[in-house]
């Protein structure tokens, strides 16, 4: 990159400072969950000013994604699905998810992320953080009703699919063509998104 070339993104920052912030963020999110965790508390744990956390990582949501070391931002991957609307979202979400997970360069970091999320010693990391920060807003942006009730059912399908296909590599799920998985799982996700809920 030439000296005059524009740099994108936030400054890398001192490695020790960034590492301290990320370590403090992971611990806080795991113990307290996303809603109850403040940037100020993370900054205090890391021994830095809160403004420095924002400077390096942006919003609390961006910090959460950085702390998980997600190789791709699922919010960006799902933008076209949201734009297409709720009527096709079931298959769209599954297809978008498979497109990311089927990339061999991303799979190992994603598997590591899932193992961290499902660590039984840190239940808040998945239930009160990942669900609320990543999947929940997608349902809201789609205009789905009763998100609080629907979210766990949608997550059950997506997480179950990820664990069986990529983490445990259970056959025949592990080797099925992506479109066959989409055609099979997508309608179930769609039912959880827009179908009637039991009264």
Backbone torsions as a table, in degrees:
resi	resn	phi	psi	omega
1	UNK	NA	129.7	179.6
2	UNK	-73.1	161.7	-178.3
3	UNK	-61.1	-30.4	-177.2
4	UNK	-87.5	-5.8	-176.8
5	UNK	-70.7	141.0	-179.9
6	UNK	-73.6	135.1	177.9
7	UNK	-95.2	138.5	179.5
8	UNK	-105.4	154.2	177.0
9	UNK	82.7	-179.2	-178.4
10	UNK	-84.9	157.1	179.0
11	UNK	-60.5	142.7	180.0
12	UNK	-60.2	-37.3	-179.6
13	UNK	79.5	167.5	178.3
14	UNK	-64.3	131.9	-176.9
15	UNK	-55.3	-42.0	-178.6
16	UNK	-64.9	-40.3	-179.9
17	UNK	-66.8	-46.6	178.9
18	UNK	-61.9	-42.8	-179.1
19	UNK	-64.2	-38.8	179.4
20	UNK	-66.2	-40.7	178.8
21	UNK	-65.1	-45.3	-179.2
22	UNK	-64.8	-40.6	178.6
23	UNK	-64.3	-42.9	178.4
24	UNK	-65.0	-39.3	-180.0
25	UNK	-65.5	-45.5	178.9
26	UNK	-57.9	-44.6	-178.5
27	UNK	-64.6	-46.0	-178.8
28	UNK	-64.6	-46.1	-179.4
29	UNK	-63.6	-37.8	-178.9
30	UNK	-68.2	-38.6	-175.8
31	UNK	-82.8	-46.5	-171.2
32	UNK	-104.0	-16.9	-174.3
33	UNK	84.3	166.1	-175.4
34	UNK	-65.3	-49.8	-175.1
35	UNK	-60.4	-37.1	-175.0
36	UNK	-88.1	-1.0	-179.3
37	UNK	-97.2	129.8	178.2
38	UNK	-109.2	152.4	176.1
39	UNK	-62.1	-35.6	179.4
40	UNK	-61.9	-42.5	179.8
41	UNK	-65.2	-41.2	177.5
42	UNK	-62.5	-43.6	179.5
43	UNK	-61.4	-42.7	178.3
44	UNK	-60.7	-46.0	179.1
45	UNK	-60.9	-36.2	-177.4
46	UNK	-85.5	-9.6	-179.7
47	UNK	73.8	33.2	179.9
48	UNK	-130.8	169.2	176.1
49	UNK	-76.2	141.6	178.4
50	UNK	-55.8	-32.7	179.6
51	UNK	-62.4	-30.5	179.3
52	UNK	-69.5	-34.9	176.5
53	UNK	-61.9	-47.7	178.9
54	UNK	-63.9	-37.0	-178.7
55	UNK	-63.0	-43.7	-177.8
56	UNK	-79.4	-35.4	-168.8
57	UNK	-122.2	-9.5	-179.6
58	UNK	83.2	-127.6	-176.3
59	UNK	-81.0	168.2	176.2
60	UNK	-61.2	-37.1	178.0
61	UNK	-63.5	-42.1	178.1
62	UNK	-64.4	-37.7	177.6
63	UNK	-64.2	-40.7	178.2
64	UNK	-60.0	-45.6	180.0
65	UNK	-63.8	-38.2	178.2
66	UNK	-67.6	-38.8	-179.2
67	UNK	-64.5	-33.3	178.5
68	UNK	-78.2	-13.6	-177.3
69	UNK	57.7	46.4	178.0
70	UNK	-73.7	125.1	-177.1
71	UNK	-72.2	-14.3	176.2
72	UNK	-147.8	140.8	-178.0
73	UNK	-80.7	112.8	-177.8
74	UNK	-63.3	-23.6	177.6
75	UNK	-63.3	-37.4	179.3
76	UNK	-73.9	-40.5	-179.0
77	UNK	-61.6	-34.9	-174.9
78	UNK	-90.6	-0.1	179.7
79	UNK	-57.3	-45.1	178.2
80	UNK	-64.3	-32.4	178.2
81	UNK	-65.4	-43.2	178.3
82	UNK	-63.3	-41.4	-179.0
83	UNK	-64.2	-30.6	-178.9
84	UNK	-76.0	-17.2	176.1
85	UNK	95.8	170.5	-171.9
86	UNK	-71.7	-24.5	-172.6
87	UNK	-67.2	-23.7	179.6
88	UNK	-118.5	14.2	-171.6
89	UNK	-68.9	-32.0	-177.9
90	UNK	-58.0	-56.2	179.1
91	UNK	-67.7	-34.8	-179.0
92	UNK	-63.1	-42.9	179.7
93	UNK	-65.1	-45.4	-179.3
94	UNK	-64.3	-42.7	-179.6
95	UNK	-63.2	-43.5	-179.9
96	UNK	-64.3	-40.7	179.7
97	UNK	-63.8	-45.0	179.9
98	UNK	-64.7	-35.5	-179.2
99	UNK	-62.4	-31.9	178.0
100	UNK	-79.6	-48.5	-175.3
101	UNK	-70.7	-27.0	-179.8
102	UNK	-77.9	-6.6	175.7
103	UNK	-78.9	113.2	-175.1
104	UNK	-61.8	-26.3	179.9
105	UNK	-71.9	-22.0	-178.7
106	UNK	-100.0	-16.6	-167.8
107	UNK	-64.6	-47.2	-177.4
108	UNK	-61.9	-46.6	176.1
109	UNK	-61.8	-34.6	178.8
110	UNK	-68.6	-40.5	177.7
111	UNK	-62.1	-41.5	177.6
112	UNK	-62.0	-40.3	178.6
113	UNK	-62.1	-45.3	-178.9
114	UNK	-63.5	-41.0	178.1
115	UNK	-60.7	-39.3	177.6
116	UNK	-66.5	-42.1	-178.7
117	UNK	-63.8	-36.4	-175.5
118	UNK	-94.8	11.1	177.2
119	UNK	-61.3	117.8	-176.5
120	UNK	-63.1	-17.8	178.7
121	UNK	-80.7	-8.2	-180.0
122	UNK	-136.0	64.0	-175.0
123	UNK	-63.2	-27.3	-178.8
124	UNK	-67.1	-23.5	-177.5
125	UNK	-62.2	-37.5	178.6
126	UNK	-89.7	-55.1	-171.1
127	UNK	-66.7	-46.4	-174.5
128	UNK	-101.0	-1.6	-179.2
129	UNK	-119.0	-70.1	-174.2
130	UNK	-61.8	-45.4	179.8
131	UNK	-60.3	-43.9	-175.2
132	UNK	-77.0	-29.7	-175.3
133	UNK	-89.1	-34.9	-172.4
134	UNK	-106.8	-59.5	-173.0
135	UNK	-78.3	-42.7	-178.6
136	UNK	-54.9	-50.6	179.7
137	UNK	-60.7	-29.4	177.4
138	UNK	-64.3	-44.2	178.4
139	UNK	-63.9	-39.5	177.9
140	UNK	-62.9	-47.0	-178.6
141	UNK	-64.7	-27.6	177.1
142	UNK	-77.2	-11.4	-178.2
143	UNK	79.5	24.4	-179.8
144	UNK	-71.7	137.7	178.6
145	UNK	-84.5	156.6	174.8
146	UNK	50.9	53.2	-175.8
147	UNK	-58.6	-39.7	-176.4
148	UNK	-59.4	-35.8	179.2
149	UNK	-81.2	-36.5	-175.2
150	UNK	-78.6	-31.5	-173.3
151	UNK	-55.2	-48.4	-179.6
152	UNK	-62.3	-33.4	179.6
153	UNK	-70.2	-42.9	176.3
154	UNK	-60.5	-45.8	-178.8
155	UNK	-62.8	-35.7	-178.7
156	UNK	-60.6	-38.8	178.9
157	UNK	-71.0	-45.5	-176.3
158	UNK	-68.2	-45.9	-179.4
159	UNK	-67.9	-41.4	177.6
160	UNK	-60.0	-41.6	178.3
161	UNK	-63.0	-45.6	-179.5
162	UNK	-61.8	-46.6	-177.2
163	UNK	-64.1	-45.5	-177.6
164	UNK	-70.2	-41.8	-173.7
165	UNK	-80.7	-39.1	-170.3
166	UNK	-113.5	-36.8	-176.9
167	UNK	-82.8	-50.3	-179.8
168	UNK	-94.2	-16.2	179.6
169	UNK	53.2	50.9	-179.9
170	UNK	-79.1	127.8	178.4
171	UNK	-88.5	149.2	4.1
172	UNK	-85.5	1.1	-177.2
173	UNK	-56.4	-39.5	-173.7
174	UNK	-64.5	-30.4	-174.5
175	UNK	-111.8	4.6	177.9
176	UNK	-64.5	141.5	173.6
177	UNK	-58.1	145.2	-175.5
178	UNK	-54.9	-43.9	-176.1
179	UNK	-67.2	-28.4	175.6
180	UNK	-69.4	-38.0	176.0
181	UNK	-65.6	-43.4	179.2
182	UNK	-59.1	-46.1	-177.8
183	UNK	-66.8	-26.5	-177.3
184	UNK	-88.9	-45.6	-174.4
185	UNK	-88.6	-33.2	-176.0
186	UNK	-53.0	-47.1	-179.9
187	UNK	-61.7	-33.4	177.6
188	UNK	-67.8	-43.6	176.4
189	UNK	-61.6	-39.6	179.1
190	UNK	-62.1	-41.1	179.1
191	UNK	-62.3	-39.5	177.9
192	UNK	-68.4	-29.3	-179.7
193	UNK	-77.4	-46.2	-170.3
194	UNK	-126.2	-7.3	-179.3
195	UNK	-74.7	168.8	179.2
196	UNK	-66.6	143.5	176.5
197	UNK	-99.3	147.6	177.4
198	UNK	-62.6	140.8	-178.2
199	UNK	-79.2	NA	NA
